[in-house]
Amino acid sequence: MIYLVEDDDNIRKLISYALGREGFEVKGFSSPLEFWSEINKSIPRMVLLDIMLPDEDGLSVLKRLREKSKTKDIPVIMLTAKGSEFDKVTGLDMGADDYIAKPFGMIELISRIRAVLRRYEKTQTNKTYKIGGLYVDPSKHIIEVMGESVTLSYKEYSLLMVLLEAEGNVVERGKLLTRVWGEYYNESRTLDVHIRKLRVKLGEAGGIIKTIKGIGYKIGDAENE
């Protein structure tokens, strides 16, 4: 089930109809109040979230989703008429998986939805990772360093998973931005900031994240660079 939070009746009906034709189940909400009432009963597969909403804006809704243990891992695509770089970067940095500005075509939206779901479902694997004192169980969302639990933000966790899935191979900067932030944008400083925070939070295991200058990052041994 995909939850769609959009206060424009025509847009909500159009998106629901288009996704329904592609085999998706969609439940639409005209306000955050309706949305919160339903999500407390049932967790959706994905949320399509408009930014400009009555009573509570979409960024606030996103923040609350990422703060709750039951909803923090739900894939979220932001839908908005606002197209400024600030809004885009802010939404992605707050944990949105992708961002699409109105007006958009239904084919593009459906493509974005499928891409985000593929990325998300790839992380829902029973495979676990152990390296340099780090232990990660994606299916249970467990991250431990030397047996101690570590709490990561949504983006930090996504970065770590992309690097782990590469199994020691270098992941280029552009690919990391695309995989984690949903699309490539020029504010690559965001990537470096998140990598730095991730290393700090991993403590003794932070050294396994290696910088490959001018190219990207990879997971290596825990020795100092």
C-alpha positions as a Python dict, from the first residue, in 0.01 Angstrom:
ca = {
    (1, 'M'): (0, 0, 0),
    (2, 'I'): (124, 349, -91),
    (3, 'Y'): (0, 643, 115),
    (4, 'L'): (-42, 969, -77),
    (5, 'V'): (-66, 1294, 122),
    (6, 'E'): (-184, 1567, -118),
    (7, 'D'): (-441, 1837, -46),
    (8, 'D'): (-523, 1908, -411),
    (9, 'D'): (-815, 1678, -491),
    (10, 'N'): (-748, 1668, -866),
    (11, 'I'): (-379, 1582, -828),
    (12, 'R'): (-454, 1322, -562),
    (13, 'K'): (-715, 1152, -781),
    (14, 'L'): (-489, 1163, -1088),
    (15, 'I'): (-193, 1008, -907),
    (16, 'S'): (-412, 744, -742),
    (17, 'Y'): (-565, 651, -1078),
    (18, 'A'): (-228, 633, -1257),
    (19, 'L'): (-66, 420, -987),
    (20, 'G'): (-370, 197, -967),
    (21, 'R'): (-338, 121, -1338),
    (22, 'E'): (21, 11, -1273),
    (23, 'G'): (-89, -234, -1005),
    (24, 'F'): (-14, -24, -696),
    (25, 'E'): (-262, 3, -411),
    (26, 'V'): (-299, 368, -310),
    (27, 'K'): (-475, 539, -22),
    (28, 'G'): (-503, 917, -47),
    (29, 'F'): (-519, 1175, 232),
    (30, 'S'): (-603, 1542, 200),
    (31, 'S'): (-442, 1641, 529),
    (32, 'P'): (-167, 1525, 767),
    (33, 'L'): (-431, 1470, 1037),
    (34, 'E'): (-600, 1200, 828),
    (35, 'F'): (-261, 1053, 740),
    (36, 'W'): (-143, 1024, 1104),
    (37, 'S'): (-467, 862, 1205),
    (38, 'E'): (-425, 589, 942),
    (39, 'I'): (-50, 530, 978),
    (40, 'N'): (-98, 457, 1347),
    (41, 'K'): (-313, 163, 1236),
    (42, 'S'): (-117, 34, 937),
    (43, 'I'): (237, 95, 803),
    (44, 'P'): (249, 156, 423),
    (45, 'R'): (505, 36, 172),
    (46, 'M'): (582, 397, 74),
    (47, 'V'): (466, 754, 136),
    (48, 'L'): (422, 1019, -135),
    (49, 'L'): (427, 1347, 54),
    (50, 'D'): (342, 1697, -63),
    (51, 'I'): (528, 1981, 111),
    (52, 'M'): (258, 2249, 108),
    (53, 'L'): (-17, 2100, 326),
    (54, 'P'): (-282, 2238, 562),
    (55, 'D'): (-211, 2239, 936),
    (56, 'E'): (135, 2077, 906),
    (57, 'D'): (386, 2109, 622),
    (58, 'G'): (539, 1806, 455),
    (59, 'L'): (889, 1863, 596),
    (60, 'S'): (746, 1851, 947),
    (61, 'V'): (561, 1529, 863),
    (62, 'L'): (885, 1382, 723),
    (63, 'K'): (1077, 1477, 1036),
    (64, 'R'): (819, 1307, 1258),
    (65, 'L'): (824, 994, 1040),
    (66, 'R'): (1202, 967, 1073),
    (67, 'E'): (1189, 1017, 1450),
    (68, 'K'): (946, 730, 1517),
    (69, 'S'): (1086, 376, 1538),
    (70, 'K'): (781, 228, 1359),
    (71, 'T'): (802, 465, 1062),
    (72, 'K'): (1167, 573, 1034),
    (73, 'D'): (1246, 330, 750),
    (74, 'I'): (942, 395, 530),
    (75, 'P'): (1054, 516, 183),
    (76, 'V'): (934, 873, 124),
    (77, 'I'): (915, 1071, -201),
    (78, 'M'): (845, 1444, -166),
    (79, 'L'): (601, 1605, -411),
    (80, 'T'): (604, 1982, -434),
    (81, 'A'): (551, 2284, -651),
    (82, 'K'): (845, 2450, -480),
    (83, 'G'): (1162, 2407, -684),
    (84, 'S'): (1433, 2594, -497),
    (85, 'E'): (1765, 2424, -426),
    (86, 'F'): (1711, 2490, -54),
    (87, 'D'): (1386, 2295, -45),
    (88, 'K'): (1533, 2007, -242),
    (89, 'V'): (1848, 1970, -36),
    (90, 'T'): (1658, 2024, 290),
    (91, 'G'): (1406, 1752, 208),
    (92, 'L'): (1673, 1503, 104),
    (93, 'D'): (1895, 1577, 403),
    (94, 'M'): (1598, 1530, 637),
    (95, 'G'): (1555, 1176, 510),
    (96, 'A'): (1345, 1189, 193),
    (97, 'D'): (1440, 918, -55),
    (98, 'D'): (1362, 1128, -361),
    (99, 'Y'): (1214, 1463, -461),
    (100, 'I'): (1001, 1544, -764),
    (101, 'A'): (878, 1896, -846),
    (102, 'K'): (537, 1973, -993),
    (103, 'P'): (434, 1963, -1265),
    (104, 'F'): (561, 1613, -1333),
    (105, 'G'): (458, 1335, -1569),
    (106, 'M'): (300, 1016, -1437),
    (107, 'I'): (558, 804, -1621),
    (108, 'E'): (840, 986, -1441),
    (109, 'L'): (668, 952, -1103),
    (110, 'I'): (608, 580, -1151),
    (111, 'S'): (971, 532, -1256),
    (112, 'R'): (1091, 717, -945),
    (113, 'I'): (863, 509, -722),
    (114, 'R'): (992, 182, -864),
    (115, 'A'): (1355, 296, -833),
    (116, 'V'): (1313, 390, -465),
    (117, 'L'): (1131, 64, -388),
    (118, 'R'): (1409, -135, -556),
    (119, 'R'): (1671, 40, -343),
    (120, 'Y'): (1468, -12, -28),
    (121, 'E'): (1385, -376, -90),
    (122, 'K'): (1751, -451, -165),
    (123, 'T'): (1836, -351, 193),
    (124, 'Q'): (1569, -582, 334),
    (125, 'T'): (1796, -883, 313),
    (126, 'N'): (1886, -1152, 563),
    (127, 'K'): (2255, -1102, 488),
    (128, 'T'): (2461, -966, 778),
    (129, 'Y'): (2793, -781, 768),
    (130, 'K'): (3091, -813, 1004),
    (131, 'I'): (3408, -611, 954),
    (132, 'G'): (3650, -424, 1178),
    (133, 'G'): (3436, -458, 1490),
    (134, 'L'): (3124, -351, 1300),
    (135, 'Y'): (2818, -575, 1285),
    (136, 'V'): (2513, -488, 1073),
    (137, 'D'): (2192, -688, 1035),
    (138, 'P'): (1978, -501, 777),
    (139, 'S'): (1669, -716, 826),
    (140, 'K'): (1655, -622, 1196),
    (141, 'H'): (1812, -279, 1151),
    (142, 'I'): (2087, -363, 1402),
    (143, 'I'): (2414, -168, 1396),
    (144, 'E'): (2675, -255, 1655),
    (145, 'V'): (3041, -165, 1711),
    (146, 'M'): (3234, -395, 1944),
    (147, 'G'): (2902, -527, 2070),
    (148, 'E'): (2763, -183, 2152),
    (149, 'S'): (2452, -54, 1975),
    (150, 'V'): (2500, 246, 1744),
    (151, 'T'): (2223, 484, 1636),
    (152, 'L'): (2252, 628, 1285),
    (153, 'S'): (2037, 878, 1101),
    (154, 'Y'): (1845, 752, 799),
    (155, 'K'): (2100, 894, 552),
    (156, 'E'): (2399, 770, 752),
    (157, 'Y'): (2252, 420, 756),
    (158, 'S'): (2177, 435, 383),
    (159, 'L'): (2535, 541, 309),
    (160, 'L'): (2674, 260, 521),
    (161, 'M'): (2455, 3, 345),
    (162, 'V'): (2557, 118, -4),
    (163, 'L'): (2924, 89, 94),
    (164, 'L'): (2876, -252, 257),
    (165, 'E'): (2684, -385, -43),
    (166, 'A'): (2979, -288, -267),
    (167, 'E'): (3183, -554, -82),
    (168, 'G'): (3512, -366, -78),
    (169, 'N'): (3478, -204, -419),
    (170, 'V'): (3501, 174, -455),
    (171, 'V'): (3168, 355, -485),
    (172, 'E'): (3197, 676, -686),
    (173, 'R'): (3075, 1001, -533),
    (174, 'G'): (2806, 1050, -796),
    (175, 'K'): (2673, 699, -743),
    (176, 'L'): (2660, 749, -367),
    (177, 'L'): (2461, 1069, -412),
    (178, 'T'): (2226, 897, -656),
    (179, 'R'): (2172, 590, -439),
    (180, 'V'): (2127, 771, -109),
    (181, 'W'): (1971, 1105, -203),
    (182, 'G'): (1764, 972, -492),
    (183, 'E'): (1915, 1188, -762),
    (184, 'Y'): (2249, 1354, -834),
    (185, 'Y'): (2282, 1716, -735),
    (186, 'N'): (2590, 1937, -715),
    (187, 'E'): (2594, 1992, -340),
    (188, 'S'): (2850, 1714, -291),
    (189, 'R'): (2965, 1871, 36),
    (190, 'T'): (2657, 1706, 187),
    (191, 'L'): (2811, 1366, 111),
    (192, 'D'): (3139, 1451, 284),
    (193, 'V'): (2959, 1585, 590),
    (194, 'H'): (2752, 1267, 622),
    (195, 'I'): (3058, 1044, 576),
    (196, 'R'): (3241, 1237, 847),
    (197, 'K'): (2945, 1203, 1087),
    (198, 'L'): (2915, 833, 1005),
    (199, 'R'): (3282, 772, 1086),
    (200, 'V'): (3246, 952, 1418),
    (201, 'K'): (2937, 752, 1517),
    (202, 'L'): (3105, 423, 1426),
    (203, 'G'): (3386, 508, 1669),
    (204, 'E'): (3651, 235, 1667),
    (205, 'A'): (3508, 96, 1343),
    (206, 'G'): (3501, 434, 1167),
    (207, 'G'): (3833, 363, 1002),
    (208, 'I'): (3683, 98, 777),
    (209, 'I'): (3539, 377, 560),
    (210, 'K'): (3820, 469, 322),
    (211, 'T'): (3845, 784, 112),
    (212, 'I'): (3961, 726, -244),
    (213, 'K'): (4068, 1076, -340),
    (214, 'G'): (3896, 1220, -642),
    (215, 'I'): (3680, 910, -685),
    (216, 'G'): (3470, 816, -386),
    (217, 'Y'): (3464, 586, -83),
    (218, 'K'): (3488, 219, 1),
    (219, 'I'): (3480, -20, 296),
    (220, 'G'): (3827, -151, 379),
    (221, 'D'): (4015, -286, 676),
    (222, 'A'): (4019, -92, 1000),
    (223, 'E'): (4376, 28, 973),
    (224, 'N'): (4441, 400, 961),
    (225, 'E'): (4476, 557, 618),
}
